[in-house]
């Protein structure tokens, strides 16, 4: 997996990461657009405001045997970094296998189509985060050294998304 150098702890290691994978899995598709993902999760609104520092209302409706329920992604900037890594994997490898992201999943290859404009929007947010990570709500939960390390990784992902 191309993103294995980042995926697993600070990126891809949170409850929001697993919820994001749940969302992708429930799509039950082999191809999806980044635009659809951004809209479904509510990132389109947050990104249009250009500020993920204080989170926002993002999440998705999940199907279960007892009906539908809302899954909230608690830390918007962390979820966007995870999503950016997943998009990068799809762009570099042609797809992302959800099993590679979470070994508890069945193999499921998903290709994410992203426009240059959408990539630039995500890159801009990653660069904002990497420039001042301690100003984000995530910093209330994560030690400063880990935030700086996450910022370095987010910057590397942004640079790779060129």
N, C-alpha and C positions, 0 to 999 in steps of 0.2 A: 504494500500500500504506500503510495507516494507520500501521504501525510503522516506516516508512522513516526517520523521524527518529532512531531508535535502532539499527536493524538494520544490521550491516555490519562493525563493527570490534570494539569491546569486547563487544557483544552480537551474536551470529550470526557471529562471525569466527574461531571456533576449530575444532579437529578434533572436539571434542565437539559443536559446533553441527552440523557436517556429519553426524556419526553420528546425532544426533537426527533430522535430516531423513531420513537413510537409514531409520531406524526407522519414521517416519511414512509414507514411500514404500512400504515393504514391507508395511504393513498392507493396501494395495490396497483401501481403503475410501473412501467419500465422506463417511461420518459415523462418528465415534468419540466415546466419552465420555472426559472427563478422568480419571475413575476408572480406566478401562482402561489409559490411558497411564501413570498413576502406578503402578499395580500391575505392569504389564509391565516397566517400567524399574526398579522397586524403590524408587521415591520414597515409596510408601505407608508402608514401614517406617521410612525415615529421617525422614519428616515426623511420624510418630506419636511418634517420640522427641524431635521438636522441635529437632533440632540437625544442621545441615548443615556446620558449621565444619570438620570433619575428614574430609569426604567420606563414603565408605562404599562398599558393594558395589552399584553400580547399573550397569545395562546391559541388553542384550537379545541374544537368539539371532538370528543373521542367516542367512538362506538364501543359499547360493551353488551354483554348478554342481557343486561337489565335496562338498556336504553343508551341515551347520550348523556355525557357530562363534560364539563369544561375543564381543560387542563391548562393551567396558567404557567407561563414561563416567567419565573420570578426575577431574574437578572437579565435584562434586555441586552446589555453589552456582552455578557458572557455567551448568551445564546447566539448572538450575531457572530461572534468569533468562531464558535462551533460551526455554525452554518457556513461561514466563509471557508473554513477548512474543508468541509464536505463538498462545497462547490469547487474548490481547487482540485480536490481528488477527482471529481467527475471531469473537469476540464483536462487534467493531465492524463488520466487513465481512460477516459471515454465513458466511465461509469463509476459509481461508488457501490460497493457491496455492503449492505447493512450488517452482514455477519462480521465483516472486517472491523466495523465500528463498535460492535457489541457481540462478542462471541456467543452470547445466549440466543441470538437470533438465527433463524434459518437463512441460508444464502438467498439474497435478493438483490439483483443488480438494477440500479436506477441511474439513468442518465439525466443530468440537469442541464437544460439549455439556458444560457444566460446571455443577454445582450451586452454590448459594450457599455451602454449607459448604466445598466444595473450593476455591472462589475465596478464601474467607477464610483457609483454611489456607496457600495460596500467598502471599497478601498478607502474612500474619503473618511468614512466612519472609523475604520481600523486605524488610519493615520491620526485622526483626532484622539482616539483612545491611547495610542502609543505615545503621543506627545504629552499627555497629562493623565496617566492612569489613576492617580490618587484622588482625582476630582469626581470619580464615578462612584455610584452607590455600592458597587461590588467591593470597594476599598473598606467599607465598614465591616465586611465579613472575612476578608482575606488579608494576611499580613503584607506589609509594604514591600518586602523583598519579593514575595510571590507576585504581587501586582506589577512590579517592575519587570520581572521575568515574563509574565504574561504579555506585557506591553511589547517586549522584544520579539516574542513569538508572533504577536498580532502584526507587527511591522514586517516581519519576514513573510507572512502569509500575504499581506497587502502587496509587497514587492513582487511576489510570485504570481499574483493575479494580473500582472501587466499583460 
